[in-house]
Each structure stands twice: as C-alpha cells, then as structure tokens.
Amino acid sequence: MTHWHQHAFGQLPDGARVMLATIQADHGSRRTFPAVLLCRQDGLYRLWRDGRCRQLAPGYCWPEGQGFAAELSLRPCVPKMWGNQQGSSCVIRHIPERILRARTGNLARLLIAWYQTGQALFAARVLRTDRLLLSRVALPLAPIWHPVAITLLPSTDVVVRALHTGVLLQRLQRGLERIYISEITWIRAPRIEATLRALAHRFPARLVLVKALRYQFLEKVLAVKRVRASEYQFIGLQLQERYEDDFGYDRYDNPAALAVMFRLRVGAVPRGLRLLWIHECVLDFEQWAGLDVDGMLRIEQLADARRAEQDHQARAALALMLNDRRKNDPER
C-alpha cells in the first residue's frame, strides 16, 4: 500500500501555488520520495527535477477554502499510483521565502534538494541523540531557561561573606538557581569586583551582574538627596527590571509567567530597599549555604501555599467589595 500527503506549500511571486508532496510505500523498503505540484491559472502541473513538466488537471483551481477541505480537492488530480491521501494539516510546512523568490528555471530541483537536506539533517540529529543516550556517555550541560529559583543578593555584606566562605561558588557549581547581584555591592566593596566578574564569565547562565542605574527623576520626586539612600531605594527595582528583560516577563501583561518559579532573597535587606514581586521567600544566609534539592522543593511547596493563600484573600476581598456595592446600590 502507498500513501501520500502534502508536505509543504508556498505562494510564488506570480500568484501560482507550489506544493511539495511526499509519497511513501507502507511495505518493503518503505521508500519515500518527493514530488512538486504547481497550481497555475490554467490547471495543475507536476514538475520534475530534470526540467520536465506535465499537466495533471486542466482548468483546476485551488479552492478558496482553508485547511484540509481545500487539500482534499487534490485527491482526484494526482496519479493513482500515489495511493491513498493522508491528512497533512498538522505537519504541513511553509516553503521559505528565499526559495520562492529564487530566480531559477528549475524550481523542482531546488525544492527537492531543500526537502532532502532537511531529511538528512533530521536523521543526523536523531543519530546524535541516540549516541548521547548510550550508557556511560556524559550529556552536555543544558542552559537554564527556567531555573528552579531566582536568588537575589542585594546586600553588600552578604555578597562579601558568600565570596569569602565559598558559598557563592558552591551554589554556582550546583546550578540550582540563577543568582542576581547588583553592581552596588562592589561599588561599596571594590575588592570583590574582579572575583565577581570572573565568576560571571565562568557561569554566564547562572550569575547575572545587574548594572547600577540612577533614577534622577524619581530621586527628585521622592526628595532623595543622599547617594546611599538613593541606591537602597532603587536597587530592588533594578534587579526586577533585569530579570524581566532576561525572561520576557511583564507583571502587567502576563502575571502567570512566574507561576512555575519561586524567588529567594538571601540576607538582610538594607533600609528602604523595595522588591516589587509578590511571591518571594526571605532566606537566611546560613540556610542558603546548605540548601539542597529537597530543601528547594520544600521552599517551593511553601511558596505555592503562600500563593494560594494570597489568591484566596484577593478573591475574598473582591467578593466583599461587590457585595457592599450591591447593598449600597439596590438598582443594580
């Protein structure tokens, strides 16, 4: 038995629709080969890579409908040797624009070469994956896209202790969280700058050094005159903005983006420091030093419980406000 389906499609600059169909035998060697179809105003054509062209259905026009219903109209037009048609609405691809706009007299050869190159690349990736899954093969270190925790170290003395006791290096080697440290820490303790920069270069996906910024407009509005007070006031805002830039998170447009994460704030917080996240756990430096995976899970469960409690309080407050409005406004 043989079957076929539409693998990819595209629109040529002259308005013609070009399609790449895949024909596969279900028995024997399961041989698969591609075929190029071209729908013009005067009918449906098949193109070969040697330059030949044959009209399959004179007067055929691609229907206005979308999806699988339009694709079914090809069934009576293609050669009977292709066998049954299988739906391709879930796997169909768009032909790249660089191919559709290529100035070539043999479009079929280019499309078939593109298809075969993609198949060879896919086979190579599968083979590489199989080799990695063999026993005693060390897997590569995966980048941290969504780390288990977000750790903030805003206090200078905590960062100095973490460096001198080796705790910061230990946390980076474990790779359990992404750690954010403000530049203000080495502005106040210049000797640790070289060490922090070296660690950030060694662990670029796990240690983030946040640039210290000045918010002159907000300083004027809040009447903040002392430099130290200004730093303490805005360091939390700088850490949060850097995190939003890294993960594309916006607490106004996408409040659920952090649902699978929890944040740890290590050490004492200087006076006036504000971090605007809702779900955040404050952690002692000594506890953070020995925190393992099980400890992370326990903190995550605690964060989930706090999150559920906060959501319940918000819903209860909203319901109470609506009930008060109904009582005060009987016409509603």
Secondary structure, 3 states (H helix, E strand, C coil): CEEEEEEEEEECCCCCEEEEEEEEECCCCCCEEEEEEEEECCEEEEECCCCCEEEEEECCCCCCCCCHHHHHHHCCCCCHHHCEECCCCCCCEECCHHHHCCCCCCHHHHHHHHHHHHHHHHHHHHHHHHHHCCCCCCCCCCCCCCCCEEEEECCHHHHHHHHHCCHHHHHHHHCCEEEEEECHHHHHCHHHHHHHHHHHHHCCCCEEEECCCCCHHHHHHHCCCCHHHHHHHHHHHHHHHHHHHHHCCCCCCCCCCCCCCEEEEECCCCCCCCCCCCCEEEECHHHHHCCCHHHHHHHHHHHHHHHHHHHHHHHHHHHHHHHHHHHHCCCC
